[in-house]
Amino acid sequence: MSSNGMKKAKGIISTHKIILLGILFGLAVGFINAAVDVIYFTDHTFIEHLFSPTPVEIWMRSVVLILFILFSVYLSRIINKLKRAEEERKESEERYRALSDASFEGICISEKGVIVNTNLQFAEMLGYLQEELIGLEIKNLTVPEYQERVAKNIKGNYTGVYESKAIRKDGAIIDVEIHGHRANYKGRHVRQTVVRDITERKRAKAEISSIYNAISDFITVQDTEFRILSYNRAVENVWGKDLKGKLCYEAYQGRSDICPDCAVKRAIDSKKPESTSQTSTGTSPPVEIYAYPIIDDSNKVVAVVEHGRDITERMRMEDELKSIMALSKDMICTASETHFVKVSPVMEKVLGYTEEELLKIPFIELIHPDDIQPTKDLIEEKLKKGESAISFVNRYRHKDGSYRWFEWMSKPVEEGLMYGVARDITERKKAEQARRDNEEQLRSITETSPDYIMNLDREGKIIFINRPAPGLMVEDVIGTSAYDFIDDENKVIMKECVEGVLESGVQGKYVICRTSTDGQARYYESRVGPVKDPSGEVIGVTINASDITERKRAEEKIQKSESQLREAQKIAGLGFWDLNLITGELYWSDEIYRIIGLEPQEFVPSYEKFASLVHPDDLEFVQENVDAAIKDNIPYNIDFRYRISSGEVIHVNAQGEVTRDEDDKPIRFMGTMLDITERKRAEERIEKSLKEKSILLKEVHHRVKNNMAVIISLFKLQSNVIDDERVVELLRESQNRVKSMALVHEKLYQTGDFTHIDLGDYINTLANRIIDSGYARGSKINCHVDVDDTELSIDALIPLGLLLNELVTNSLKHAFKGQDGGEITISLTSHGEDRTLTVTDNGTGIPEGLDIYNTKTLGLQLVTALTRQLKGEIELDRDKGTRVTINFKKV
């Protein structure tokens, strides 16, 4: 039988019992009635009254019996309903208890702030047994500073979610999230409170915040309107506080619009990470920016994380790398994933290629086939291990087809870019007759970091350090006090910060100045972060010390510059004016009054007053420009003279803009006025100085030309006293080379432009002088010069002149032997940045077996060297004489 059937059966049985009791009660009433009749009416016996009642008695007994039976049935039903309600209540409580015990949150029921029941999770959360909590006040389970708030929320039946700190039975304090509301419990109005332990969540949030603020890069989160939602401490250190809610381009760049090539905007549009670089502006350092969009489930960008990295140091390092490339005996290069990006001159020399050739060839084509896969595998293995500097050995192909052994040290500096330093160890390899297979173990990321990173325990002893001070080994400093390696003054600063972090558990920072081994003052900024155990207790600190010497020096320069700028602004004074074109009212700022030598607001300005102060000779010019700006909307930006109250004439710059209404009618004319008297005087001094320097530079070219003429004369005098024709020939060649250089300075002296000369005139003069120098030996040589409208700098003219001297001289000496005459044609053409020099003769031609790249003659060696200096290429055509073509770039 089901539980419901059992309940119905029990209800029926109870009803039958009550009816039976009613019948018995009716019989009892009959007996009582009969007994009363016997007592008061003695003419009948008790049996007669009992079994022979009168009609009235029968009716009364029947009514009483029926009424009692009906009452019994009604009472039975009420009792059954109460029983069912009680059973349902018990079942509901059992279900509630099962649900509350299965919940992950703690649940307690309280009446007037006193606990009357809890689930198992609530008890375990606080370290109690359930029965131990019954009767305790909820507020007494929280720390004192939260008790008043908890009591107030209970009393006011606060239904929102709030946080508090609870005290466990063992005294430990945990963070909790509380949500309460009214409920009915056993017929009473109670408060049901749900409690969630958020200790780990709070701890994780604190750790994330600590890491977020410990990052030295700039991290901000922006919405799609470019408003800053949050930022880390690195941002705050550079741009200050109170950035939240500001537009990023206003806060960082001081702009009124979005930055060009904005990575954040491109990330919003493309829904994928974007990057860009920004140069230094104002207090903002040069940064490399990465933007990562945050996309919701509907594929909509809701925010963007902007990661900025200060590349000041990297730019400085790149400048240093250029210098190192020029000076280093090792081969230095930067490379992408497939090609060299930059190579040092040493690498060109070792491999026999020009830089241009090396940049065009995929470097994998230069690696020995047997070394390609081992090199790839080694690099991948090192990168997987997290090593940031990679050393390896492989072979590279020389331009002549041979292979050279290189020992490499490379370092990925960013995605897709790697620095490399290589040393030619071919001779060492030949001596060893084996390839090195014992690579140096590389350091971890922290060990290659330019910063000093170390962990200290609570006593200040060093637990870990990436690299100690110069002259010390890592094993020498582990376990020693960090304060032992710093002077007393800086020790106080460091110790105060470290102890403060140990005490508060909050990140700190300090800056110290130390003297380096070269005697220079170096500034170090150290960020100190707490190290906590799982219970949240601070057990030590992590210190990240960065060399900020360059930043300090830059800040000092900026501060000095800002001070000078403020002083300059005070001296210059920029005034503002506003002319109402409808009413004729004119407003001047206080600075305009000061410009004209009056006290601010000394009189009411007007356009007539303004015109009266303009220098008479400039008044018409000023009026024409004002009219053009108002009538034709032409930009108003003019310089003119102004008479101030002292009678002195000053120069001012006025700029303005006209505002028009919807009908294009001018209604306002607003602008600025700046005293530029000193600037005008300075311009006059500069113009005078430029004239003087122009004269001086002309004199320098004249003297250089004269000095070269002396050298030529010395060569000539020397050749007059020498009988050896070979030596005389060499001296003559040297004279012509000097003449080709002297001619450049002669032409520069003769022209007013000291950077460019007439190339056609220069080449024609040079060629004729070479022909007249005696090489023609009686032959009639005609020279044709064809030069288009092209330009070359002075840096290219000297090697070009020397090239022409050698090529024309070579033609005169060798091309026309045994001939009565001949022709030489010289042409110089340009195509964009490309230049082509062609020297052609119709002589006998250069012999087929002559290799101009491998000749012992000085002339041809000079030709190849000068072509390389111009970063050009030589083409030789022996058909019908000799044609030499040199292609090079505009220098």
JOURZI-V145279 format. One line per field, one symbol per residue. phi: phi as a letter, one per 20 degrees, with the letter a starting at -180 (. if undefined). A space follows every 10 residues. Layout:
phi->???
//
This chain:
phi->.fffffffff ffgffgffff ffffffffff fffffffffe cefcefffff dcffgfffff ffffffffff ffffffffff ffffffffff ffffffffff feffeeccdc clndfdabef ffffgemdef ffefneefff edfgfdffff fffffelfdf ebdbcddffe nfdcecddbc afbdblmdec deddcdfdgf ffffffffff fgeefffecc dcefemefeb befffffedn elefneffff fedmedbffg lffffffffe mbgcbaccff cmeeffcddc ddfddefemd fdacedddcf dgffffffff ffffgfdfee ecbcbefccf dbcegffgff enefgffffe egfffefggf dffgffffff fffffnedcc dacbddeffe nfddedddcc bfeafncbeb cccfdgffff fflaefcdff feefgffeff eecbddefen efebbfbefg nddgffdfne ffffdbffff ffffffffff fffemdfcbb ccdceffene fcdcddeddf ddegenffdr cdddddfdgf ffffffffff ffffffffff ffmdeccbde feenfcddfg ffgfgendfg lfbefbfffg ffefggfdff ffffffffff edlegdbcdb eceeffnfdc dcddcbbedd efemefcbcc acccfdgfff ffffffffff ffffffffff ffffffffff ffffgfffff ddefffffff ffffgfffff fffgffffff deeedccfff ffffffffff fffofflnfe dedddccefc ccfgfefgff ffffgfffff fffcfdfmdf aaccdccccc cmeeccdccc cdefnfgfee dfecceffff ffgffffffe ldcdcdcefl occddcdbef e
//
